[in-house]
């Protein structure tokens, strides 16, 4: 997010859905590569797809270990006092994350 010019994302964008399929085991300390892509930018939610790749090691070739999707929602207010509510993404963030902005950064 920071690389796209979206500062302050994590405190106001909790994950609300996670789905993952596991294809092979990982071991503690094993090197992995994570690939995350924005799939859909909604009014107040974002859907991401991801893949986790196990790198070569312990006599095994590189291979996909897991894949899935997760959804985050933009919130304003506080969970502590019950005022947290879904709100639209800030216009600047929407512009920064639009497909045209992503293509320009490639």
C-alpha positions as CSV (number, residue, x, y, z in Angstrom):
1,X,0.0,0.0,0.0
2,X,2.8,2.4,0.9
3,X,4.3,1.8,-2.5
4,X,1.1,2.9,-4.1
5,X,1.0,6.1,-2.1
6,X,-1.7,4.8,0.3
7,X,-0.5,5.7,3.8
8,X,-2.5,4.8,6.9
9,X,-4.3,1.8,5.3
10,X,-3.7,-0.9,7.9
11,X,-5.4,0.7,11.0
12,X,-8.6,1.4,9.1
13,X,-9.0,-1.6,6.8
14,X,-9.6,-4.8,8.8
15,X,-9.9,-8.1,7.0
16,X,-13.5,-9.3,7.0
17,X,-13.2,-12.4,4.9
18,X,-10.4,-14.9,4.2
19,X,-10.5,-18.0,2.0
20,X,-7.4,-20.1,1.5
21,X,-6.6,-23.4,-0.2
22,X,-3.5,-25.2,0.8
23,X,-1.6,-27.3,-1.8
24,X,1.6,-28.3,0.0
25,X,3.1,-28.0,3.4
26,X,5.6,-25.4,4.5
27,X,8.2,-25.8,7.2
28,X,9.2,-23.3,9.9
29,X,12.0,-21.1,8.5
30,X,11.4,-22.1,4.9
31,X,11.7,-19.3,2.4
32,X,8.5,-18.3,0.6
33,X,7.4,-15.7,-1.9
34,X,4.0,-14.0,-1.5
35,X,2.2,-12.5,-4.4
36,X,-0.8,-10.2,-3.6
37,X,-2.9,-8.5,-6.2
38,X,-5.9,-6.2,-5.9
39,X,-8.8,-8.0,-7.6
40,X,-11.7,-5.6,-7.0
41,X,-11.9,-2.1,-5.6
42,X,-15.5,-1.5,-4.3
43,X,-17.0,1.6,-2.6
44,X,-15.9,0.6,0.8
45,X,-14.3,-2.9,0.3
46,X,-11.3,-4.3,-1.5
47,X,-10.8,-7.9,-2.6
48,X,-7.3,-9.3,-3.0
49,X,-6.1,-12.5,-4.4
50,X,-2.8,-14.1,-3.3
51,X,-0.5,-17.0,-3.8
52,X,2.2,-18.3,-1.5
53,X,5.1,-20.0,-3.2
54,X,7.4,-22.4,-1.4
55,X,11.0,-21.8,-2.6
56,X,13.4,-24.6,-3.4
57,X,14.7,-26.2,-0.3
58,X,15.0,-29.4,1.7
59,X,15.3,-31.4,-1.6
60,X,11.9,-30.1,-2.9
61,X,11.5,-27.9,-6.0
62,X,9.7,-24.5,-5.9
63,X,5.9,-24.9,-5.9
64,X,2.7,-23.1,-5.0
65,X,1.9,-23.9,-1.4
66,X,-1.4,-21.9,-1.0
67,X,-3.7,-19.5,-2.8
68,X,-6.8,-17.6,-1.9
69,X,-8.7,-14.3,-1.5
70,X,-9.4,-11.9,1.3
71,X,-11.6,-8.9,1.7
72,X,-10.9,-5.7,3.7
73,X,-13.4,-2.9,4.5
74,X,-12.6,0.7,5.2
75,X,-13.9,1.8,8.6
76,X,-14.2,5.0,10.5
77,X,-14.9,5.4,14.2
78,X,-13.8,3.1,17.1
79,X,-14.4,-0.5,17.8
80,X,-13.8,0.3,21.5
81,X,-16.8,2.5,21.8
82,X,-19.0,0.8,19.1
83,X,-18.9,3.7,16.6
84,X,-16.9,1.8,13.9
85,X,-18.7,1.8,10.6
86,X,-18.0,1.0,7.0
87,X,-17.2,4.1,5.0
88,X,-16.1,4.8,1.4
89,X,-12.5,4.7,0.6
90,X,-10.8,8.1,0.4
91,X,-10.8,9.5,-3.1
92,X,-7.0,9.8,-3.1
93,X,-6.7,6.1,-2.3
94,X,-9.1,5.1,-5.0
95,X,-7.1,7.1,-7.5
96,X,-3.8,5.6,-6.3
97,X,-5.2,2.0,-6.6
98,X,-7.1,2.4,-9.9
99,X,-6.0,0.2,-12.8
100,X,-4.6,3.2,-14.6
101,X,-2.3,4.1,-11.7
102,X,-1.2,0.5,-11.4
103,X,-0.3,0.3,-15.1
104,X,1.7,3.6,-14.8
105,X,3.9,2.1,-12.0
106,X,4.8,-1.1,-14.0
